[in-house]
Amino acid sequence: MIAFEYPLNEKSRSYLRFEFLFSQLKMSISFEHGNDTTVFFKALFELLELAERSDIRHDLVKDLRLLSEQMHGWLNYEQVDRQAVTDLIEQIEALVQAVLALPKQLRYFKSNRFLTSLKQRFFIPSGTCNFDLPQFHFWLAGDLEKRQKDAQSWFSHFACLEKALILFLKIKRSQGVVTTQLAKNGFYQAEVENCGFIIVEVDQKQAVYPVISGHKHRYSIRFMSAASETNTQESVSFKQICC
């Protein structure tokens, strides 16, 4: 099965982009492969741009607090594991405080001359040539262990944001409503309420992929043939998860 996720509002779109960038950073932070350095810095600077938007941080804090309130409600049920829920509430509340303090962490990147000079040229075509950034190429030629230590240090400034976001998305996915649907002639549409993003899982053997469009109240899925890249006319069975 292949899973495709699609956000139904701008907040969820930002959350999923954050998750993608964190994944890119973690996969490349060891610098074991030739392109890892490019992937790491591209993800780092994109993450920094997103994290500096206060609305995203405020949305995450608000969602975490709502999640904490939901957890408190669970404590009223006799069959619940009270210790596990209490631990989760404490973890969420600690992450809320950490995310609120994130702007202080991000100040580091404005004072780091090496990263500032690199960021300014990184998205210019061929802007990181050795004649443009000799300091960067000196760093690249240095000891691998030191470069890995530097990368871990830079990434650590986003640790609280990553933990908060990953925890929130993990819980939202676990609470998703799962159904099996059929796209007749390769097309499906539906209305939803209180759904931030949907997950569409398709058997790879069907050789189709979904093109999804929509917003917070309605969305549509058109399945495309992987072979011809045109709309399939076959009926497609798929699993849908509304989160």
Secondary structure, 3 states (H helix, E strand, C coil): CEEEEEECCHHHHHHHHHHHHHHHHHHHCCCCCCCHHHHHHHHHHHHHHHHCCHHHHHHHHHHHHHHHHHHHHHCCCCCCCHHHHHHHHHHHHHHHHHHHCHHHHHHHHHHCHHHHHHHHHHCCCCCCCCCCCHHHHHHHCCCHHHHHHHHHHHHHCCHHHHHHHHHHHHHHHHCCEEEEEEEECCEEEEECCCCCEEEEEECHHHCEEEEEEECCCEEEEEEEECCCCCECCCCEEEEEEEC
